[in-house]
Amino acid sequence: MIRALHRWPGLLAAALVTMLALSGAALSVFPAAERLAAPQAEAGLTVATLAPRIQAVYPGVEQIRRSPSGRITAYWFDQGTPGAAVIDPATGQGVASADPNQTLRWLTNLHRSLFLGDGGRIAMAAGAAAMLVLSLSGVLLVARRAGGWRHWFARLRGPLAGRLHVEIARIAVVGLVLSSTTALWMTASTFDLLPDGVAVPAMPAEVSGETGFALDQMVVLEETSVAELRELSFPYPGDATDTFTLKTDRGTGYLDQGTGALLAWADLTGWERVSETVYMLHTGQGAATLGLVLGLMALGVPAMGVTGVLVWLAGRRGRARIRGNQPAGRAETILLVGSEGGSTWGFAATLHAALTQAGQSVHVAPMSSFIPHRYAAARRVIMLAATYGDGAAPASAKGFLDRLVAADRAPDAPLAVLGFGDRSFPAYCAFAKAVASAAQAKGWPELLPLDTIDRQSPQDFARWGRALGEAMGIELELSHQPVLPITETLTLVSRRDYGAEVQAPTAILRFALPRATLWQRLTGLDFARFTAGDLIGVLPEGSAVPRLYSLASSRRDGFIEIVVKKHPGGLCSGQLTALEPGDTVTAFLRRNPGFRPGRSRAPLILIGAGTGIGPLAGFVRGNARRRPVHLFFGMRHPDSDFFYGEEMPAWRDERRLTRLVTAVSRGARPHYVQDALRGDAAEVSRLIRDGARVMVCGGRNMAAGVAEALAEILAPSGLSPAVLKAEGRYVEDVY
Ligand SMILES: Cc1cc2nc3c(=O)[nH]c(=O)nc-3n(C[C@H](O)[C@H](O)[C@H](O)COP(=O)(O)O)c2cc1C
């Protein structure tokens, strides 16, 4: 919701807001320039001294005005001809033309009304309102992204465009909120929507009828310093009933031209003071430095516009196009999607198109936007839910389960849950299962029993589609064409071979980093940004199904590295392990945010066996901050498959690796990585009690053995792998 509130006014008003910001930034320079250019009155100069000085030079003077910048202007009549000049208060002489600056006038008109009169004023006010909505929703988004208000200035991560957007926002937002609020106030005032609250003194009933009292003798003018003067108007020549009008920062009064006496006075009202402060805060008139600061902040707006659009476009990429999406309140079928990598959106698009063609009205949305009472016309709800990590929710379903649990009651429209997963993961479709059981616990009626799709199989999907059609009483043929992510061609630069002696030929393959386009660099898409533990999907020749491998390097290392074991009869591993430098493969990047060491300084316990060392070695290599890292590594024989054995001593010398414990499974006394953990139980337990994070990578059996060993080791301290997992301190990348 907040994101939508930030995005749509942002896109719609981008041009208007940019125009406002740029013209505002240009205008902000003028008060400061005027202050520098105008001769300023010396301290303590009173109006009683200044006025006669000017009158001596311009006998026909009828008004003296002082602007908030300190510039003094005199207006006079000379033999019936009006004249005006900027005055040097030291001499009373005119020193510059008082004609308004044409550029300033043009910019002010553009800024206020786009030269379109009241219509333009309303449009610009709408722009200011959009800027206010953007600023406030942006504040909430920044706080949410940073993890709370206290982390407002926390270091940012992620693609460059997103970081720039937030970096500028968190500095400029104060000025933008101030400028847009004051703009709205001033527009309301222009259209008389606010009371003017101006106090004018009553016209004096009686005047002396005399003229010619010396200006420098007038007590009130002696008591008024030039610094607080706004305006002194002279009486009409020859009219003995007229008076001097004096306006100062304190109020307005009338002076008798024959006696110099103060005939009437009215103080500025509180309301006038508020209005003037708002005006000053918006224009910088009287606060030139503040004006410049606000102008600089306004310059952030176009930059945020460009980076905001980039972030938005990057977020849309990979998401299938859904045409003719119906509003949630009117749709008969509500289709909610839980996806991380984007492929489930493709299935949702296929289902949406097929249902729409069958005459249904369908609303598609992410599961995270689940709001049960909005589905007023719904006759069924369908959820397509992928699973990540160890049965965790994918990005677009974050918070769904909490919302379902917190809801008063489940919707009446029956539910069908379809899980998307991969049977090679131990927690197969676990998130979809969790959704189905939470729905059941809530008493949500069932449209179809829980079903699952393995590895994005179009056949599984078509089968489920027929069951759905039957339940709905329509014919439904779902023919899904999976859309592959954008791939790159990677060129092998080197390979290191291991494992031949232990019948497990394995290669560490290093590929050149593909050159990133400016767009990729700004948005962090594809291989423009990746870290060890992310995945690459390799498309082997002769198959459209990608195989995923964990990355053993980060972008910063300057290469892409994976560890591949040749499986007997394995299509992809066979092709990869046969590559020679110069050969190429087709691959894409898939992020794996659930398997990252995090930025904490707490010790890391890395546990892996065989090719599972890949991402762990990448973490060690990237440990420039010398975080304590304890690596437990299981291999068959140190002479044949001690991957990264050559680098380990250097990593230890550089303190990227604190300790290496190896376990060798071939030999007289087979020793596995879980045995190594048990052998080091006291130290492992101490590290975990002190907050260490555990990361496990490798085969499923090894991971199960490790969890069992850790359960034993931790039992005396009341901890367990399950507790650590719940705390996010125990993560696995298992295959
Ligand atoms: C890092 C990673 C972790 C995964 N974890 C699981 C899992 O624990 N259980 C499962 O059934 N599938 C798992 N999968 C498979 C995805 O759920 C499956 O590929 C799904 O179709 C992806 O949908 P999406 O592209 O819409 O996110 C995982 C995939 C990746 C890349």
The ligand as an SDF file (V2000), in Angstrom:
LIG
                    3D

 31 33  0  0  0  0  0  0  0  0999 V2000
   17.5540  -20.7620   -3.2870 C   0  0  0  0  0  0  0  0  0  0  0  0
   16.3990  -21.6510   -3.5510 C   0  0  0  0  0  0  0  0  0  0  0  0
   15.8180  -22.3200   -2.5140 C   0  0  0  0  0  0  0  0  0  0  0  0
   14.7290  -23.1610   -2.7140 C   0  0  0  0  0  0  0  0  0  0  0  0
   14.2040  -23.8490   -1.6790 N   0  0  0  0  0  0  0  0  0  0  0  0
   13.1750  -24.6950   -1.9060 C   0  0  0  0  0  0  0  0  0  0  0  0
   12.6350  -25.4760   -0.8410 C   0  0  0  0  0  0  0  0  0  0  0  0
   13.0730  -25.4010    0.3100 O   0  0  0  0  0  0  0  0  0  0  0  0
   11.6020  -26.3030   -1.1160 N   0  0  0  0  0  0  0  0  0  0  0  0
   11.0780  -26.4220   -2.3610 C   0  0  0  0  0  0  0  0  0  0  0  0
   10.1530  -27.2010   -2.5460 O   0  0  0  0  0  0  0  0  0  0  0  0
   11.5740  -25.6890   -3.4000 N   0  0  0  0  0  0  0  0  0  0  0  0
   12.6090  -24.8490   -3.2010 C   0  0  0  0  0  0  0  0  0  0  0  0
   13.1220  -24.1130   -4.2460 N   0  0  0  0  0  0  0  0  0  0  0  0
   12.5350  -24.2560   -5.5770 C   0  0  0  0  0  0  0  0  0  0  0  0
   11.5560  -23.1290   -5.9080 C   0  0  0  0  0  0  0  0  0  0  0  0
   10.5210  -23.0560   -4.9700 O   0  0  0  0  0  0  0  0  0  0  0  0
   10.9480  -23.4090   -7.2530 C   0  0  0  0  0  0  0  0  0  0  0  0
   11.9740  -23.3610   -8.2320 O   0  0  0  0  0  0  0  0  0  0  0  0
    9.8610  -22.4160   -7.6520 C   0  0  0  0  0  0  0  0  0  0  0  0
    9.2470  -22.8520   -8.8370 O   0  0  0  0  0  0  0  0  0  0  0  0
   10.4260  -21.0120   -7.8310 C   0  0  0  0  0  0  0  0  0  0  0  0
    9.3850  -20.0880   -8.0820 O   0  0  0  0  0  0  0  0  0  0  0  0
    9.6850  -18.5440   -8.2960 P   0  0  0  0  0  0  0  0  0  0  0  0
   10.6070  -18.4170   -9.4700 O   0  0  0  0  0  0  0  0  0  0  0  0
    8.3490  -17.9300   -8.5820 O   0  0  0  0  0  0  0  0  0  0  0  0
   10.2600  -18.0060   -7.0600 O   0  0  0  0  0  0  0  0  0  0  0  0
   14.1960  -23.2910   -4.0210 C   0  0  0  0  0  0  0  0  0  0  0  0
   14.7650  -22.5880   -5.0790 C   0  0  0  0  0  0  0  0  0  0  0  0
   15.8680  -21.7650   -4.8510 C   0  0  0  0  0  0  0  0  0  0  0  0
   16.4550  -21.0360   -6.0160 C   0  0  0  0  0  0  0  0  0  0  0  0
  1  2  1  0
  2  3  1  0
  2 30  2  0
  3  4  2  0
  4  5  1  0
  4 28  1  0
  5  6  2  0
  6  7  1  0
  6 13  1  0
  7  8  2  0
  7  9  1  0
  9 10  1  0
 10 11  2  0
 10 12  1  0
 12 13  2  0
 13 14  1  0
 14 15  1  0
 14 28  1  0
 15 16  1  0
 16 17  1  0
 16 18  1  0
 18 19  1  0
 18 20  1  0
 20 21  1  0
 20 22  1  0
 22 23  1  0
 23 24  1  0
 24 25  2  0
 24 26  1  0
 24 27  1  0
 28 29  2  0
 29 30  1  0
 30 31  1  0
M  END
$$$$
